[in-house]
Amino acid sequence: MFDIDFEPFVLSLKLAFASTIILFFITLPLSYVMSRVKFKTKPLLEGLVSLPLVLPPSVLGFYLLIFLSPYSPLGGFIERVFDVRLVFNFTGLVVASCIYSLPFMFSPLYAGFNSLKPSLFEASYSLGKGKISTLFHVALPNIKPNLLTAIVVSFAHTMGEFGVVLLIGGSVQGETKVASIAIFEAVEMLDYTKAHVYAALMLAVSFCVLFMVYYLNAKHAKIGYNG
């Protein structure tokens, strides 16, 4: 029987769940408002939100480490006021993961809201529904495939993070040593058995979440076609 510590994998799941939930509540109103409002600096904001898509994880992780460090103005302020240190702990990993995975949650929701016809919102407003009611009872039900894609892809992306979590969290057992870090360390120590187990688990989770996205989206498209 192999002596495998599953704590890093469990920690990755916790990080993915926490980051996905937080990102959903942040990007839902952001993507909705940006899809409905036009302003001059909109391309700039879109570029900032999407920056993690093209920025190397090591670069993003380095700057997050600098800005969130207790020796920086921002990190020092947060630690003094809220007594929270945002580096080399799980809280810091959640913050870094939310920033790194932000476009993976934002882009599908934004595209979904943009695809809705203005007449749909006008009809909702004419029936006396407010903006919040329209968002949850009209807009969201009509972008279910985008919503599912945003949640699942953000979850899977967070599960596989390496560069950012390594720089902002290091490898603290039970705190920041997630599965991707554990795989890297196992390979360094030539413990390929442990690396195979972690890698296989990550592969299985990634395949399952992607299969769920394609299956449910295909099922939704079939229902829409038959309807």
For each residue, the residues with C-beta under 8 A, 3 or more apart:
1:
2: 193 194 197
3:
4: 193 194 197
5: 8 182 194
6: 9 10
7: 10 11 173 174 177
8: 5 11 12 177 178 179 181 182 198
9: 6 12 13 179 182 198 201 202
10: 6 7 13 14
11: 7 8 14 15 90 174 175 176 177 178 179
12: 8 9 15 16 159 178 179 180 202
13: 9 10 16 17 159
14: 10 11 17 18 90
15: 11 12 18 19 90 93 94 97 158 159 165 178
16: 12 13 19 20 97 155 156 158 159
17: 13 14 20 21 155
18: 14 15 21 22 94 97
19: 15 16 22 23 94 97 98 101 154 158
20: 16 17 23 24 101 105 151 154 155 158
21: 17 18 24 25
22: 18 19 25 26 94 98
23: 19 20 26 27 98 101 102 105 154
24: 20 21 27 28 105 150 151 154
25: 21 22 28 29
26: 22 23 29 30 98 102 105
27: 23 24 30 31 102 105 106 109 150
28: 24 25 31 32 109 135
29: 25 26 32 33
30: 26 27 33 34 49 106
31: 27 28 34 35 106 109 110 113
32: 28 29 35 36 109 113 135 139
33: 29 30 36 37
34: 30 31 37 42 45 46 110
35: 31 32 110 113 114 116
36: 32 33 113 121
37: 33 34 42
38: 42
39: 42
40:
41: 44 45
42: 34 37 38 39 45 46
43: 46 47
44: 41 47 48
45: 34 41 42 48 49
46: 34 42 43 49 50
47: 43 44 50 51
48: 44 45 51
49: 30 45 46 102 103 106
50: 46 47 53 54 103 106 107
51: 47 48 54 55 103
52: 55 60 99 100 101 102 103
53: 50 103
54: 50 51
55: 51 52 59 60
56: 59 60 163
57: 60 61 100 161 162 163 164
58: 61 62 163 167
59: 55 56 62 63
60: 52 55 56 57 63 64 99 100 163 164
61: 57 58 64 65 96 163 164 165 166 167 168
62: 58 59 65 66 167
63: 59 60 66 67
64: 60 61 67 68 95 96 99 164 167 168
65: 61 62 68 69 87 167 168
66: 62 63 69 72
67: 63 64 72 74 75
68: 64 65 72 74 75 78 86 87 92 95 96 168
69: 65 66 72 75 87
70: 75 76 79 85 87
71: 75 76
72: 66 67 68 69 75 76
73: 76 77
74: 67 68 77 78
75: 67 68 69 70 71 72 78 79 85 86 87
76: 70 71 72 73 79 80
77: 73 74 80 81
78: 68 74 75 81 82 84 86
79: 70 75 76 82 83 84 85 86
80: 76 77 83
81: 77 78
82: 78 79
83: 79 80
84: 78 79 91
85: 70 75 79 88 89 91 92
86: 68 75 78 79 89 91 92 95 168
87: 65 68 69 70 75 92 168 169
88: 85 92 168 169 170 172 175 176
89: 85 86 92 93 169 172 175 176
90: 11 14 15 93 94 169 175 176
91: 84 85 86 94 95
92: 68 85 86 87 88 89 95 96 168 169 176
93: 15 89 90 96 97 165 168 169 176 178
94: 15 18 19 22 90 91 97 98
95: 64 68 86 91 92 98 99 168
96: 61 64 68 92 93 99 100 164 165 168 169
97: 15 16 18 19 93 94 100 101 158 161 164 165
98: 19 22 23 26 94 95 101 102
99: 52 60 64 95 96 102
100: 52 57 60 96 97 157 158 161 164
101: 19 20 23 52 97 98 104 105 154 157 158 161
102: 23 26 27 49 52 98 99 105 106
103: 49 50 51 52 53 106 107
104: 101 107 108 150 153 154 157
105: 20 23 24 26 27 101 102 108 109 150 151 153 154
106: 27 30 31 49 50 102 103 109 110 150
107: 50 103 104 110 111 150
108: 104 105 111 112 146 147 149 150 153
109: 27 28 31 32 105 106 112 113 143 146 147 150
110: 31 34 35 106 107 113 114
111: 107 108 114 115 146
112: 108 109 115 116 142 143 145 146 147
113: 31 32 35 36 109 110 116 139 143
114: 35 110 111
115: 111 112 143 146
116: 35 112 113 120 121 139 142 143
117: 120
118: 121 122
119: 122 123
120: 116 117 123 124 138 139 142
121: 36 116 118 124 125 134 138 139
122: 118 119 125 126
123: 119 120 126 127
124: 120 121 127 129 133 134 137 138
125: 121 122 128 129 134
126: 122 123
127: 123 124
128: 125
129: 124 125 133 134 137 138
130: 133 134
131: 134 135
132: 135 136
133: 124 129 130 136 137 138
134: 121 124 125 129 130 131 137 138 139
135: 28 32 131 132 138 139 140
136: 132 133 139 140
137: 124 129 133 134 140 141
138: 120 121 124 129 133 134 135 141 142
139: 32 113 116 120 121 134 135 136 142 143
140: 135 136 137 143 144 147
141: 137 138 144
142: 112 116 120 138 139
143: 109 112 113 115 116 139 140 146 147
144: 140 141 147 148 220
145: 112 148 149 216 217 220 221
146: 108 109 111 112 115 143 149 150
147: 108 109 112 140 143 144 150 151
148: 144 145 151 152 212 213 216 217
149: 108 145 146 152 153 213 217
150: 24 27 104 105 106 107 108 109 146 147 153 154
151: 20 24 105 147 148 154 155
152: 148 149 155 156 209 210 212 213
153: 104 105 108 149 150 156 157 209 213
154: 19 20 23 24 101 104 105 150 151 157 158
155: 16 17 20 151 152 158 159 209
156: 16 152 153 159 160 205 206 209 210
157: 100 101 104 153 154 160 161
158: 15 16 19 20 97 100 101 154 155 161
159: 12 13 15 16 155 156 179 202 205 206
160: 156 157 180 202 206
161: 57 97 100 101 157 158 164 165 178 180
162: 57 165 166 180 181 184
163: 56 57 58 60 61 166 167
164: 57 60 61 64 96 97 100 161 167 168
165: 15 61 93 96 97 161 162 168 169 176 178 180 181
166: 61 162 163 169 170 171 181 184
167: 58 61 62 64 65 163 164
168: 61 64 65 68 86 87 88 92 93 95 96 164 165
169: 87 88 89 90 92 93 96 165 166 172 175 176 178 181
170: 88 166 176
171: 166 176 177 181 185
172: 88 89 169 175 176 177
173: 7 177
174: 7 11 177
175: 11 88 89 90 169 172
176: 11 88 89 90 92 93 165 169 170 171 172 181
177: 7 8 11 171 172 173 174 181 182 185
178: 8 11 12 15 93 161 165 169 181 182
179: 8 9 11 12 159 182 183 198 201 202
180: 12 160 161 162 165 183 184 202
181: 8 162 165 166 169 171 176 177 178 184 185
182: 5 8 9 177 178 179 185 186 194 198
183: 179 180 186 187 195 198 199 202
184: 162 166 180 181 187 188
185: 171 177 181 182 188 189
186: 182 183 189 191 192 194 195 198
187: 183 184 190 191 192 195
188: 184 185
189: 185 186
190: 187
191: 186 187 194 195
192: 186 187 195 196
193: 2 4 196 197
194: 2 4 5 182 186 191 197 198
195: 183 186 187 191 192 198 199
196: 192 193 199 200
197: 2 4 193 194 200 201
198: 8 9 179 182 183 186 194 195 201 202
199: 183 195 196 202 203
200: 196 197 203 204
201: 9 179 197 198 204 205
202: 9 12 159 160 179 180 183 198 199 205 206
203: 199 200 206 207
204: 200 201 207 208
205: 156 159 201 202 208 209
206: 156 159 160 202 203 209 210
207: 203 204 210 211
208: 204 205 211 212
209: 152 153 155 156 205 206 212 213
210: 152 156 206 207 213 214
211: 207 208 214 215
212: 148 152 208 209 215 216
213: 148 149 152 153 209 210 216 217
214: 210 211 217 218
215: 211 212 218 219
216: 145 148 212 213 219 220
217: 145 148 149 213 214 220 221
218: 214 215 221 222
219: 215 216 222 223
220: 144 145 216 217 223 224
221: 145 217 218 224 225
222: 218 219 225 226
223: 219 220 226 227
224: 220 221 227
225: 221 222
226: 222 223
227: 223 224
